Amino acid sequence: MAGQNVCRDVDEGFPIFAAVNELQPDFFVGLGDMIYADGVCEAVGRYGNQQIAGDFIQSADLDNYWAHWKYNREELNYNEMLRQTPYVAIWDDHEVVNDFGPLHDTRDSAPYTPGEHLLPMGLQAFLDYNPIAESSRTPGRLYRNIRWGQHLELIVLDNRQYRDANLEADDEVLVKTMLGREQLTWVKQTIKQSDATWKVIVSSVPISIPTGFPVENGRDGWADFDQPRGFEQELQDLLKFMHQQGERNIVFITTDVHFAEIFRYTPFAEDPDFHVHEGVTGPMNAGLFPNRDFDTTLGTESLFFYGPDSSSVGSYQEARQWMNFGAAEIDEQGQFTLSVIDVDGNQVYRNTLMPQ
């Protein structure tokens, strides 16, 4: 939301939330990057349209973090969604600063103070605008699970707060972690104890699409892709656990990249009937950066791609058509339908998964 100076249009605001409201969802999952605290919103947008300018700069203090949240929440369609729809909040990197983790959340250039950690300020602002029940054992804990009826266990990961440095190698001796030991143990326990038909994993970073900018700073998502500095081994360990537990109905919903793509994974050659699906969606209202590369380690198949052919998008109307969000529906028999919906509420992809 409001990334790369693609902010509140003077006429439409954030038009995609009108489509969300028309759908009347039971709840909404804000997958992350719901503000761009390290960006600005100018009167003329990235794609040439007139915008409502934001009264903030890149967030190096709490007031500017708050101002980014306030600017987004004041938009009428978004505000209406928040008024009538339960909101499941989690963060990604731009709620603090690009590609951050606890070991790389400082910046040296103005307006930042060299050596000052930004994670604590970003976390406070996130919780001020997204209240989450406190954990006495783990202060500032964002990961949690939500049970919704017979068929759904929603497992919300925090992919930011406990990760090793992106630059570290993902070697076999000292396995790199994105989740941290406590969260990884909790995920496994939650999966093992749940009798829900579907386990839906909320991960703010994608599984196989390579992320991290610039690339010499290491990989920011799960995939290693072209360098052994992702977090692939930890994900493989989690998938192996799911397989050993007999889990067969697993869907990851992810974001971070600025296009939609649906994947099916067959990570274990000895069990070709074991599949994991991933729905990557977004942006809802931000810049467009298509990328057709993906890591193939987990037996990856791309089932659908929704985005422009290149980043050279010439107008707001052209950019607008590629804004999207994901929708999931589970019927009384446990059939899981995953959809991608565009800015005007048109369903551009639909796939129904039968529970195994």
C-alpha positions in Angstrom: 0.0 0.0 0.0 1.3 3.4 -1.1 4.7 2.1 -2.2 7.1 3.7 -4.8 5.0 6.9 -4.7 1.8 5.1 -5.9 -0.4 6.6 -3.2 -4.0 7.9 -2.7 -5.4 9.0 -6.1 -7.2 12.3 -5.8 -10.4 10.8 -7.4 -10.3 7.2 -6.4 -8.2 7.0 -3.3 -7.2 3.3 -3.0 -9.8 1.9 -5.5 -9.1 -1.7 -4.7 -10.7 -1.6 -1.3 -14.1 -0.9 -3.0 -13.7 -4.3 -4.6 -12.7 -5.9 -1.2 -15.8 -4.3 0.4 -18.0 -5.6 -2.4 -16.8 -9.1 -1.6 -17.9 -8.8 2.0 -15.2 -11.1 3.4 -15.5 -12.8 6.8 -12.0 -11.4 7.5 -9.1 -9.7 5.8 -5.5 -10.6 6.1 -3.1 -7.7 5.6 -0.1 -9.7 4.5 2.5 -6.9 5.0 3.9 -3.8 3.4 0.6 -2.1 4.4 2.6 1.1 4.7 5.9 2.1 3.1 7.6 3.8 6.0 10.8 4.3 4.0 8.9 6.1 1.1 7.1 9.3 0.4 3.8 10.2 -1.2 4.0 13.2 -3.6 1.3 15.3 -5.3 2.1 13.6 -8.6 2.4 9.9 -8.6 4.8 7.5 -10.1 2.4 6.9 -13.0 1.5 10.6 -13.6 -1.8 10.8 -11.7 -2.7 13.5 -9.2 -2.4 12.2 -5.6 -3.1 13.4 -2.1 0.4 14.3 -0.8 1.6 12.7 2.4 2.7 14.9 5.3 5.7 12.7 6.1 9.2 11.8 5.0 11.1 8.5 5.4 10.5 7.3 8.9 13.4 7.9 11.2 11.3 8.8 14.2 8.0 7.6 15.7 6.0 10.6 14.5 6.7 9.8 10.8 5.9 6.1 11.3 2.5 7.1 12.8 2.0 9.6 9.9 2.4 6.8 7.3 -0.2 4.7 9.1 -2.6 7.6 9.5 -2.3 8.6 5.8 -3.3 5.2 4.6 -6.1 4.7 7.2 -7.8 8.0 6.3 -8.7 6.7 2.8 -12.5 6.2 2.6 -12.6 2.7 1.0 -9.9 1.4 3.3 -11.6 3.0 6.3 -14.9 1.4 5.4 -13.2 -2.1 5.2 -11.7 -1.6 8.6 -15.0 -0.5 10.0 -16.9 -3.6 8.9 -14.3 -6.4 8.5 -12.1 -8.2 11.1 -8.5 -7.4 10.2 -5.6 -9.9 10.7 -2.4 -7.8 10.7 1.2 -8.8 10.1 4.2 -6.9 8.9 6.7 -7.3 6.2 9.8 -5.1 5.6 8.4 -1.7 4.6 6.6 -1.3 7.9 10.2 -0.6 9.1 12.7 -0.3 6.2 13.4 -2.3 3.1 14.5 -5.9 3.7 15.0 -5.4 7.4 15.8 -7.9 10.1 17.1 -7.3 13.6 20.7 -7.4 12.4 20.2 -5.1 9.4 17.6 -2.5 10.4 19.9 0.6 10.4 20.6 3.1 7.7 23.4 5.6 7.3 21.9 8.3 5.1 19.6 11.2 6.1 17.1 11.4 7.6 18.3 8.3 9.4 20.8 8.3 12.3 23.7 6.0 11.6 23.7 3.0 13.9 20.2 3.6 15.3 18.0 0.5 15.1 14.6 1.2 13.4 12.9 -2.1 14.3 11.7 -0.9 17.8 10.1 2.2 16.4 8.5 0.4 13.5 7.2 -2.3 15.9 5.7 0.2 18.3 3.9 2.1 15.4 2.7 -1.2 14.0 1.2 -2.2 17.3 -0.3 1.2 17.9 -2.3 0.9 14.7 -2.7 -2.9 14.8 -3.4 -4.0 18.4 -2.5 -7.6 19.0 -2.9 -9.5 22.3 0.3 -9.4 24.3 2.3 -12.5 25.1 3.9 -12.3 28.6 6.5 -14.9 27.6 7.4 -13.2 24.3 7.0 -9.4 24.3 6.2 -7.9 20.9 5.2 -11.3 19.6 3.2 -11.1 16.3 3.0 -14.7 15.2 -0.2 -16.4 16.2 -2.9 -18.8 14.9 -6.6 -18.3 14.3 -9.1 -21.2 14.1 -12.1 -20.5 11.8 -14.7 -23.3 11.9 -14.1 -26.9 11.1 -11.9 -26.5 8.1 -9.4 -23.7 8.6 -6.3 -23.2 10.8 -4.7 -19.8 9.9 -1.1 -19.8 11.0 0.4 -16.3 10.9 4.2 -16.1 10.7 6.5 -13.2 11.7 9.1 -13.4 8.9 11.0 -10.3 10.2 11.7 -10.0 13.9 13.8 -13.1 14.5 15.7 -13.7 11.2 19.4 -14.1 10.8 21.2 -11.6 8.6 20.3 -12.0 4.9 24.0 -12.0 4.0 24.7 -15.2 6.0 25.2 -18.4 4.1 22.5 -21.0 4.3 24.9 -23.9 5.0 24.2 -27.4 6.3 26.3 -27.0 9.5 24.6 -24.0 10.9 21.1 -23.8 9.3 20.1 -20.2 8.8 16.8 -19.2 10.4 14.1 -16.8 9.3 11.6 -17.7 12.1 13.9 -18.3 15.1 13.9 -21.5 17.2 10.9 -20.6 19.4 8.6 -19.6 16.5 9.6 -22.6 14.4 8.8 -25.0 17.3 5.5 -23.2 17.8 4.6 -23.6 14.1 5.3 -27.3 14.2 3.3 -27.8 17.4 0.4 -25.8 16.0 0.3 -27.9 12.9 0.5 -31.1 14.8 -2.2 -30.2 17.3 -4.7 -28.9 14.8 -7.4 -31.1 13.3 -8.6 -28.4 10.8 -8.9 -29.7 7.2 -6.7 -26.9 5.8 -3.6 -25.3 7.2 -3.1 -21.9 5.7 0.3 -20.4 6.3 0.6 -16.6 6.2 4.2 -15.8 5.1 4.9 -12.2 4.1 7.8 -13.4 1.9 7.4 -15.8 -1.1 8.6 -19.3 -1.2 10.4 -19.5 -4.6 10.4 -16.0 -6.1 13.9 -14.5 -5.5 13.8 -11.3 -3.5 16.4 -9.0 -1.9 17.7 -5.7 -3.2 20.4 -5.2 -4.0 21.2 -8.9 -4.6 24.7 -8.5 -3.1 23.0 -8.0 0.3 21.7 -11.6 0.2 18.3 -13.1 -0.3 15.4 -11.7 1.6 12.8 -14.5 1.0 12.9 -18.3 1.4 14.5 -19.2 -1.9 18.3 -19.4 -2.5 17.8 -19.1 -6.3 21.2 -18.1 -7.6 23.1 -17.8 -4.4 23.3 -19.9 -1.2 22.1 -17.1 1.0 18.3 -17.7 1.3 16.5 -19.5 4.0 15.7 -22.6 2.0 16.9 -25.2 4.5 14.6 -24.0 7.2 11.6 -24.2 4.9 12.6 -27.6 3.7 12.7 -28.8 7.3 9.2 -27.4 7.9 7.8 -29.1 4.8 9.5 -32.3 5.8 7.7 -32.1 9.2 4.3 -31.5 7.5 4.9 -34.5 5.2 5.9 -36.7 8.1 2.8 -35.7 10.0 0.6 -36.7 7.1 -0.6 -33.2 6.3 -2.0 -33.0 2.8 -3.9 -29.8 2.6 -1.4 -26.9 2.9 -1.6 -23.5 1.3 0.8 -20.6 1.8 -0.4 -17.1 1.1 2.4 -14.7 0.5 3.3 -11.3 -1.0 6.3 -8.9 -1.0 6.7 -9.0 -4.8 4.6 -6.7 -7.0 2.6 -9.1 -9.1 0.4 -12.2 -8.6 1.5 -15.7 -9.2 0.1 -19.1 -8.2 2.5 -22.0 -7.6 2.2 -25.8 -6.9 5.1 -27.6 -5.3 5.9 -31.3 -5.2 8.9 -31.1 -2.9 9.5 -34.9 -2.4 10.2 -36.9 -5.5 9.4 -40.1 -3.6 5.9 -38.9 -3.0 4.5 -37.3 -6.1 1.0 -37.0 -4.6 2.2 -34.6 -1.9 1.6 -31.0 -3.0 1.8 -27.6 -1.4 0.1 -24.6 -3.0 1.2 -20.9 -2.8 -0.9 -17.9 -3.6 1.3 -14.8 -4.2 -0.8 -11.6 -4.5 -0.4 -7.8 -4.7 0.3 -5.1 -5.0 -3.0 -3.6 -3.8 -1.7 0.0 -4.6 2.0 0.3 -5.3 4.6 0.0 -8.0 4.8 -2.8 -10.5 7.9 -4.9 -10.9 7.2 -8.2 -12.8 9.7 -11.0 -12.5 9.3 -14.4 -14.1 12.3 -16.1 -12.3 11.7 -18.7 -9.6 13.6 -21.3 -7.7 12.9 -24.9 -8.8 14.3 -26.7 -5.8 10.9 -27.7 -4.4 9.5 -29.2 -7.6 8.0 -25.8 -8.5 5.2 -25.3 -11.1 3.9 -21.8 -11.9 0.2 -22.2 -12.6 -0.7 -18.5 -13.2 1.0 -15.1 -13.5 -0.7 -11.7 -13.4 1.4 -8.6 -14.1 2.7 -6.5 -16.9 5.4 -7.7 -19.3 7.9 -5.2 -17.9 8.2 -2.4 -15.3 7.8 0.2 -18.1 4.2 1.1 -17.3 3.3 4.4 -18.9 0.1 5.6 -17.2 -1.9 5.3 -14.0 -4.8 3.7 -15.9 -2.4 1.1 -17.3 -0.9 0.5 -13.9 -4.3 0.4 -12.2 -5.4 -2.8 -14.1 -2.6 -4.9 -12.5 -3.5 -4.1 -8.9 -4.9 -7.2 -7.3 -5.6 -9.1 -4.1 -6.2 -12.8 -3.2 -9.4 -14.4 -2.0 -9.9 -17.8 -0.4 -13.2 -19.6 0.2 -13.8 -22.9 1.9 -17.2 -24.5 1.6 -19.0 -26.8 4.0 -17.5 -29.9 2.4 -14.0 -28.5 2.8 -13.3 -27.5 -0.9 -10.8 -24.7 -1.0 -11.1 -22.1 -3.8 -8.2 -19.7 -4.3 -8.8 -16.7 -6.5 -7.0 -13.6 -7.7 -9.2 -10.5 -8.0 -8.3 -7.3 -9.9 -8.9 -3.7 -8.8 -12.4 -3.6 -10.3 -13.5 -6.8 -8.6 -13.0 -9.1 -11.6 -11.9 -12.6 -10.9 -8.8 -13.2 -13.1 -7.9 -16.6 -11.7 -9.8 -19.4 -9.8 -8.6 -22.8 -8.7 -10.6 -25.2 -6.5 -8.6 -27.6 -4.4 -10.2 -30.8 -3.1 -9.2 -31.8 0.4 -7.2 -35.0 0.5 
